[in-house]
């Protein structure tokens, strides 16, 4: 099925990224994103944007990284996914650290920690 195909392509993109084969990773990310858009799968689209943002950080293409992380943040807020926002804030911290923009990096580190702690506390108190 198409949903499984999108997930497999996304995972292949991550494998190629870990191997340092960024162009192959980019191709698989783009194929996965195209399927997620075709399916109108908001969570998949969101994860694809985050994955592309993280890849572009590795490639030192910071404008593209920012672009995709911002798209991911918009989608994550739209669908109310705190879990994905945590990943985005961590990625934005990495993005700004890599650019020596430490004030911005600290800002996103704080957002990351606040949201992570908030979600953890929600899980802690709702698991009774």
N, C-alpha and C positions, 0 to 999 in steps of 0.2 A: 504494500500500500504506500501511497505518497507520503504519509506522515512518517512511516518507518524509514523511507528513503531519505527524507530530510534530516532525520536524526542520525542516520548512518553517515551521510555526507558531512554533517557538522562534526561528528566524531573523527572522521578522516582528516578534516581540516585541523583539528587539535593535534592529531598524530604528526602531521607534516610540520605544524608549527613547532612542536617539541623537538623535531629532528632538524630544525633550522631551515627547512625547505619552504620559505615564506611564499613564494609565487604559487606553489602547489596548494598550500594552505588557503591562500586567497581565492583560488579558483573553486575549491570545495566550499568555502564559506559562501561565495556568491551563488553557487548552485543551490545550496541549502536555503539561503535567503529567498531565492526565486520561488522555490516550492512552498516555503512558509507563507509567502505573499499570495501565491496562487490559492492556497488553502484558507487564507485569511485567518491564520493561526497566530493570534496576538502574542502569546507567550514565546512561540518559536521565533517570530520576527524579532522580538525583544532580545532573546538570547543570541540571535544572529548578529544584531547590531553590537551587542557587548563583545561577542567573539571577534568581530571585525575591528572594533576599537582596541581590544587587547593585542591583536595581531599587529596593527599599525603602530602601537607603542613599541613592540619588539623590532619593527622595521625602522624605527626612528622617524616615522612619518606622522608627526604630531598633529598637524592640521586635520588629516584624515581621521586620526584616532579621536580627536575631540568631536568631530562631526558625528561619527557613529555612536560615541558614548552619549552625546546629547540627544540623538534620536532615540537611543535605548532608554535614557532617563525619561523622556517625554512619554514613551509607550508604557514604561513601568508605572509611572504615576497614573496614567490613563486607566490601566487595568488594575491598579492597586496592589502591585506586587512588591512588597517590602523586601522579599528575598532577593529579587533581581536588583533592586535599588542598592542593597548592600554590596553586591558585586560591582555595580557601576561606581559607587563612591570609592571603593578600594581601587578600582582601575583609574579613576580620576586622580586619586592620591599618587599612584604610580606615574601617571602621565605628567603631572606637575613636578614631581620629584625629578623625573628624567630631564625636565627642561630647566631645572634649578629655580623653579618658582615655588619656593618653600612656604611662603605665606598661604598660597592656594592649596598646596599639598597638605598643610596642617588643617586648613578649613575642611577639606574632604576627609581627612583622617578622623576629625572630630565627628562629622556627620556619619561616617562609617561606624564608629564606635557607639554613638548614641543609638542609631537604628538597630545595630546588632544587639546591643544590650536590651533595648526595648522589646524586640521580637523574642529574645531569649526569655525575658521576664513574662511575656504574654504566654509563651509555651509552658513555662514553669507553673504558672498559676492556673492554666486551663487544663492541665493534665491530671487533675485530681478526680 
